[in-house]
Amino acid sequence: MKEGLWMVRTKEFDEDAVLLKGMLLFWDQGFEKTSIQELVSHMGVHKGSMYDTFGDKKSLYIQALKRYSGRLEQSYKLRIAGLSAKEAIRMLFERAIHPGEESPMGCFIVNTAVELAKHDSEARECVHQSWDYTEQLIRDLIIEGQQSGELSKTLNAEWLSQYFNNALIGLRVMVKTITDREKLRQIIEMNMSVLK
């Protein structure tokens, strides 16, 4: 047998870069509306390579969703470093209305909650994990603010973290249809007024 037949074929593409392309397409169009052919074309890989690397469409979607969650969490950590509790919480809201130039408007997690979470346990688990992370992050920020004296110790960190997480989810839905940025900023101000 020739030596070449024993060699493992190496991937001809950057797996993370390709997954990112799939994530952006799913984020923009949703699971049902995105066809396998669109994925193959958008990701720039052969159908066989896509299946070999990521599995079926559902498996690819879940991997893309986890990639998004990890990216979101990392972004939060980088952006809140060195900020006060109020500044950090405000940043979470500001990021929701300014997701980045190349990102679709809205939130991939929220989209998944609306489209799939009711019928798909794996998607639902991903959504819950992401929302739990954000709620815990906000809770920790409130507690840090109370310890530093920035926030009143009479505030209930548990209830407020739930309130802010809910408000943040709602804002992520609104940005998909509302182009009036001033209105969105007023909503942020109203939410932040709870901490005054």
WOZIMO-V517063 format. One record per pair of residues at least 12 apart in sequence whose ideal C-beta (glycine too) atoms are under 10 Angstrom apart, sorted by the first residue. I is the first residue (numbers start at 1). J is the second residue. D is the distance in Angstrom with one decimal. If there is no record, write none. Layout:
# WOZIMO-V517063
I|J|D, I|J|D
This chain:
# WOZIMO-V517063
9|52|9.7, 11|45|9.3, 11|49|7.6, 11|52|9.0, 11|53|7.1, 12|45|8.5, 12|46|9.2, 12|49|7.7, 13|43|8.4, 13|44|7.1, 13|45|5.7, 13|46|9.5, 13|49|7.2, 13|50|9.8, 13|53|8.4, 15|45|9.6, 15|49|10.0, 15|53|6.1, 15|54|8.4, 15|63|9.9, 16|67|7.8, 17|43|9.1, 17|44|9.1, 18|39|9.8, 18|42|9.6, 18|43|4.9, 18|44|6.9, 18|45|5.8, 18|49|8.7, 18|50|8.1, 18|53|7.6, 18|54|8.4, 18|60|9.8, 19|43|8.1, 19|53|8.6, 19|54|7.1, 19|60|7.8, 19|63|6.2, 19|64|6.1, 19|66|9.6, 19|67|5.5, 19|68|9.9, 20|43|9.1, 20|64|8.2, 20|67|6.9, 20|68|9.3, 20|71|8.5, 21|39|8.7, 21|42|5.7, 21|43|4.7, 21|44|7.0, 21|45|9.0, 21|64|9.3, 22|34|8.7, 22|38|9.8, 22|39|5.8, 22|40|9.7, 22|42|7.1, 22|43|5.2, 22|45|9.3, 22|50|8.3, 22|54|7.5, 22|57|9.6, 22|60|5.8, 22|61|8.1, 22|63|8.1, 22|64|5.1, 22|67|8.7, 23|43|9.8, 23|60|9.2, 23|61|9.0, 23|63|8.4, 23|64|3.8, 23|65|7.7, 23|66|9.4, 23|67|5.4, 23|68|5.5, 23|71|8.4, 23|108|7.1, 24|42|8.0, 24|43|9.7, 24|64|8.5, 24|68|9.2, 24|102|7.6, 24|103|7.4, 24|104|6.8, 24|108|8.9, 25|38|6.6, 25|39|6.4, 25|41|9.4, 25|42|4.8, 25|43|7.7, 25|64|8.5, 25|104|9.2, 26|38|10.0, 26|39|8.3, 26|42|9.8, 26|57|9.4, 26|60|8.1, 26|61|5.7, 26|64|5.2, 26|65|7.7, 26|68|8.7, 26|104|9.6, 26|108|7.1, 26|111|8.3, 26|112|8.7, 26|115|10.0, 27|64|7.8, 27|65|9.1, 27|68|6.9, 27|99|9.8, 27|103|7.5, 27|104|5.0, 27|105|9.7, 27|106|8.0, 27|107|8.4, 27|108|4.2, 27|109|9.6, 27|111|6.7, 27|112|9.2, 28|42|9.7, 28|103|9.1, 28|104|4.2, 28|105|9.1, 28|106|9.2, 28|108|9.1, 28|111|9.1, 29|42|9.7, 29|104|8.7, 29|111|9.4, 30|61|9.5, 30|108|9.6, 30|111|6.1, 30|112|8.5, 30|114|8.8, 30|115|5.2, 30|116|8.5, 31|57|7.7, 31|58|7.8, 31|60|9.8, 31|61|5.4, 31|62|9.9, 31|64|9.7, 31|65|9.5, 31|111|8.8, 31|112|7.7, 31|115|6.0, 31|116|5.9, 31|120|8.8, 31|123|8.2, 32|115|6.9, 32|116|8.6, 33|115|9.2, 34|57|7.8, 34|60|9.6, 34|61|8.3, 35|57|8.7, 36|50|8.0, 36|51|9.1, 36|56|8.9, 36|57|6.0, 36|60|9.3, 39|54|9.2, 39|57|7.1, 39|60|7.0, 39|61|9.5, 39|64|9.8, 43|60|8.9, 58|116|9.3, 58|120|8.0, 58|122|8.1, 58|123|8.7, 59|122|9.3, 61|112|8.3, 61|116|8.2, 61|120|9.3, 61|122|9.3, 61|123|7.7, 61|126|9.7, 62|112|9.4, 62|116|9.7, 62|120|9.0, 62|122|5.7, 62|123|6.9, 62|125|9.4, 62|126|6.7, 64|108|7.9, 64|112|9.9, 65|108|6.5, 65|109|7.3, 65|111|9.5, 65|112|5.9, 65|116|9.2, 65|122|9.0, 65|123|7.0, 65|126|5.0, 65|127|8.3, 65|129|9.9, 65|130|8.5, 66|126|6.4, 66|129|8.9, 66|130|9.3, 67|108|9.4, 68|103|9.8, 68|107|8.6, 68|108|4.5, 68|109|6.9, 68|111|9.9, 68|112|9.0, 68|126|9.1, 68|130|8.4, 69|108|8.4, 69|109|6.7, 69|112|10.0, 69|126|6.6, 69|127|9.1, 69|129|6.9, 69|130|4.7, 69|131|10.0, 69|133|7.6, 69|134|9.9, 70|130|9.6, 71|103|9.9, 71|108|9.5, 72|95|8.9, 72|99|9.7, 72|107|8.2, 72|108|8.4, 72|109|7.5, 72|130|7.1, 72|133|8.5, 72|134|8.3, 73|129|10.0, 73|130|8.0, 73|133|6.0, 73|134|8.5, 73|137|8.3, 75|91|10.0, 75|95|7.2, 75|99|9.6, 75|100|9.0, 76|88|8.6, 76|91|8.2, 76|92|6.9, 76|95|7.9, 76|133|8.5, 76|134|7.7, 76|137|6.3, 77|137|8.7, 79|91|5.3, 79|92|8.4, 79|94|9.1, 79|95|6.8, 80|92|7.9, 80|137|8.0, 80|141|7.3, 83|141|8.8, 84|141|8.9, 84|144|8.7, 84|145|6.9, 84|148|7.5, 84|150|5.6, 84|151|9.3, 85|138|9.3, 85|140|9.1, 85|141|4.6, 85|142|6.3, 85|143|8.5, 85|144|5.5, 85|145|2.8, 85|146|8.0, 85|147|9.3, 85|148|7.2, 85|150|5.4, 85|151|5.9, 85|195|8.1, 86|141|8.6, 86|142|9.6, 86|145|6.7, 86|150|6.4, 86|151|7.4, 86|192|7.1, 86|195|5.8, 86|196|9.2, 87|141|9.4, 87|145|9.8, 87|150|9.4, 88|137|8.5, 88|138|8.7, 88|140|9.6, 88|141|5.1, 88|142|9.9, 88|144|8.7, 88|145|8.7, 89|137|9.3, 89|138|6.3, 89|141|5.8, 89|142|7.8, 89|145|8.5, 89|151|9.7, 89|160|9.3, 89|161|9.6, 89|164|6.4, 89|168|9.2, 89|188|9.8, 89|191|8.6, 89|192|7.1, 89|194|9.8, 89|195|7.3, 90|188|6.9, 90|189|9.2, 90|191|9.0, 90|192|5.9, 90|195|9.3, 91|141|10.0, 92|134|7.5, 92|137|7.9, 92|138|7.2, 92|141|8.8, 92|164|7.7, 92|165|9.2, 92|167|9.8, 92|168|6.0, 92|171|9.4, 92|188|9.6, 93|164|8.3, 93|167|7.8, 93|168|6.4, 93|171|6.2, 93|172|9.7, 93|184|8.8, 93|185|9.1, 93|187|8.2, 93|188|4.4, 93|189|9.4, 93|191|6.5, 93|192|7.5, 94|171|10.0, 94|184|9.5, 94|185|8.6, 94|188|6.9, 95|168|9.4, 95|172|9.7, 96|110|9.7, 96|167|9.7, 96|168|6.1, 96|169|9.1, 96|170|9.5, 96|171|4.8, 96|172|5.1, 96|173|9.7, 96|174|8.8, 96|175|6.3, 96|184|8.3, 96|187|10.0, 96|188|8.5, 97|171|6.9, 97|172|8.9, 97|174|8.6, 97|175|5.4, 97|178|9.1, 97|181|6.5, 97|183|9.9, 97|184|4.7, 97|185|7.4, 97|187|8.9, 97|188|7.5, 98|175|9.1, 98|181|8.7, 98|184|9.6, 99|172|8.9, 99|175|7.8, 104|176|8.6, 105|172|9.0, 105|174|9.9, 105|175|5.2, 105|176|5.3, 105|177|8.7, 105|178|9.5, 105|179|9.2, 106|171|9.8, 106|172|5.7, 106|173|6.9, 106|174|8.8, 106|175|5.7, 106|176|4.0, 106|177|8.9, 107|130|9.0, 107|168|8.9, 107|169|7.7, 107|171|9.1, 107|172|3.9, 107|173|8.0, 107|175|8.3, 107|176|8.7, 108|126|9.9, 108|127|9.9, 108|130|9.2, 108|172|9.6, 109|123|9.8, 109|126|7.5, 109|127|5.7, 109|128|9.8, 109|129|9.3, 109|130|4.7, 109|131|7.2, 109|134|9.0, 109|169|8.5, 109|172|8.0, 110|127|8.3, 110|130|9.5, 110|131|9.3, 110|168|9.5, 110|169|6.0, 110|170|9.1, 110|171|9.7, 110|172|4.8, 110|173|5.8, 110|175|9.8, 110|176|8.5, 111|127|9.8, 111|172|9.0, 111|173|9.2, 111|176|8.5, 112|124|8.6, 112|126|6.8, 112|127|5.6, 112|130|9.0, 113|126|9.4, 113|127|4.7, 113|128|9.1, 113|130|9.2, 113|131|8.2, 113|169|8.0, 113|172|10.0, 113|173|9.6, 114|127|9.7, 114|173|8.1, 127|169|10.0, 131|165|6.2, 131|166|9.2, 131|168|9.2, 131|169|7.2, 132|165|8.9, 133|165|9.7, 134|161|8.7, 134|164|8.6, 134|165|5.4, 134|168|6.7, 134|169|8.6, 135|158|9.2, 135|161|5.0, 135|162|6.3, 135|163|9.8, 135|164|8.1, 135|165|4.3, 135|166|9.0, 135|168|9.3, 136|161|7.4, 136|165|9.3, 137|161|8.3, 137|164|9.8, 137|165|9.0, 138|157|8.6, 138|160|7.4, 138|161|4.3, 138|162|8.7, 138|163|9.0, 138|164|4.9, 138|165|6.1, 138|167|10.0, 138|168|8.1, 139|157|5.2, 139|158|6.6, 139|159|9.7, 139|160|7.8, 139|161|3.7, 139|162|8.6, 139|164|9.1, 139|165|9.0, 140|157|8.5, 140|161|8.4, 141|157|8.9, 141|160|9.8, 141|161|8.4, 141|164|9.1, 142|155|6.5, 142|156|8.8, 142|157|4.3, 142|158|8.9, 142|159|9.8, 142|160|5.5, 142|161|6.3, 142|164|8.4, 142|195|8.2, 143|155|9.6, 143|157|5.2, 143|158|9.8, 143|161|9.2, 144|157|9.7, 145|157|9.0, 145|195|7.9, 150|195|8.9, 151|195|6.2, 151|196|9.8, 152|195|8.4, 152|196|9.4, 155|194|8.5, 155|195|7.4, 160|194|6.9, 160|195|7.9, 163|191|8.2, 163|194|7.0, 164|191|6.8, 164|192|9.3, 164|194|8.0, 164|195|9.2, 166|191|9.9, 167|187|8.1, 167|188|8.9, 167|190|8.9, 167|191|4.8, 167|192|9.8, 167|194|8.9, 168|188|9.8, 168|191|8.3, 170|187|8.5, 170|191|9.4, 171|184|6.9, 171|187|6.3, 171|188|7.4, 171|191|8.1, 174|187|7.4
